[in-house]
Amino acid sequence: MNYREEQRQRAVSTRDYLFKDPGTGIFFGKERDFVLKDPSLNLWAGIRDDAKYHFVANGIAWWKGTEEDPTGHLLSSQVACVNHLYPLRQRCDVATSVLKQIEPSIVESLPIGNGFVDFEYIGSRQYLKEPAFTRGTNCTSVDAVMCGATAEREVILFLIEWKYTESYRPDNLYIPRRAEVYDPLISSKDSPFLTGVKPQDLYYEPFYQMMRQTLLAWQFEIHGEMECARCFNVHVIPNKNKALKERITSPGLQGSDIHEAWRTLLKRPEKYIAIDPEEMLRPAYELPDTKSWLNYLEARYW
């Protein structure tokens, strides 16, 4: 049984006691046992109303949801990201501990607006010259963003991409319209990619998304987004999702997994960090008032 099917069965088996919802919500025109009838229940109760308000107030789109509610799909990676990270928004101590787990030089989490994490971040302006600029849809974004400072007060921005049960087919997404936007950036002498990297090799998911987010991080550094000196790409993927981690979809790339394959393309491979979600949040166990949230994550995801 693959990871996605394992998690689907787990979601259905825990649905009644975790969500008090019968399922049979509509997804792509059909009733599904892994889709909640009340989609708002897909968010942990401790953040539900606040997260919904935050998304509406900031014009952030829910994947396959409505303006006010997330999708009811229990395997949504966007919902997983919000359930894992939204509780950090007003907890500097938890946010700092998580950033230290990712990058040990961090001594303090810094606020982004009115919290210590934000979602579907696209930057303060359109750096990649893409035609759209809307949070969560039709342009390059990251699932979450956090900011931290080192002891020397160097500001580091963390662009977080959250995966759950995703896996990808080896479909070539290279088309002229996309190439016009991204190829000049990939091939630039100041690009984050090594000289000789062939742009056409990067148009296979998940590498296509990784390429765009790497370019976005590079532009954030150049322009000092949020006054950052450095910007890291953080790929959060469950260790058990081997269908995603171990399948190299691009014929032109090689490596034991997608992380190794990606790092071989980068001038600064240390700026790409891969981590399991449970490992990422492990320091939160040592902090007060985190038990109900972590118990929920354990029961649902880990």
HELIX and SHEET records of a PDB file:
HELIX    1   1 TYR A    3  PHE A   19  1                                  17    
HELIX    2   2 PRO A   39  ASN A   42  5                                   4    
HELIX    3   3 ARG A   48  ALA A   57  1                                  10    
HELIX    4   4 SER A   77  LEU A   85  1                                   9    
HELIX    5   5 TYR A   86  LEU A   88  5                                   3    
HELIX    6   6 CYS A   92  ILE A  102  1                                  11    
HELIX    7   7 PRO A  176  SER A  187  1                                  12    
HELIX    8   8 PRO A  199  LEU A  202  5                                   4    
HELIX    9   9 PHE A  207  HIS A  223  1                                  17    
HELIX   10  10 GLU A  225  GLU A  227  5                                   3    
HELIX   11  11 LYS A  242  LYS A  245  1                                   4    
HELIX   12  12 ILE A  258  ARG A  263  1                                   6    
HELIX   13  13 PRO A  269  LYS A  271  5                                   3    
HELIX   14  14 PRO A  277  LEU A  281  1                                   5    
HELIX   15  15 ARG A  282  GLU A  286  5                                   5    
HELIX   16  16 LYS A  291  ARG A  300  1                                  10    
SHEET    1   A 2 GLY A  25  PHE A  27  0                                        
SHEET    2   A 2 LYS A  30  ARG A  32 -1                                        
SHEET    1   B 3 ILE A 106  LEU A 110  0                                        
SHEET    2   B 3 VAL A 142  THR A 150 -1                                        
SHEET    3   B 3 ASP A 118  TYR A 121 -1                                        
SHEET    1   C 5 ILE A 106  LEU A 110  0                                        
SHEET    2   C 5 VAL A 142  THR A 150 -1                                        
SHEET    3   C 5 VAL A 155  TRP A 162 -1                                        
SHEET    4   C 5 ARG A 230  VAL A 236  1                                        
SHEET    5   C 5 TYR A 272  ILE A 275  1                                        
END                                                                             
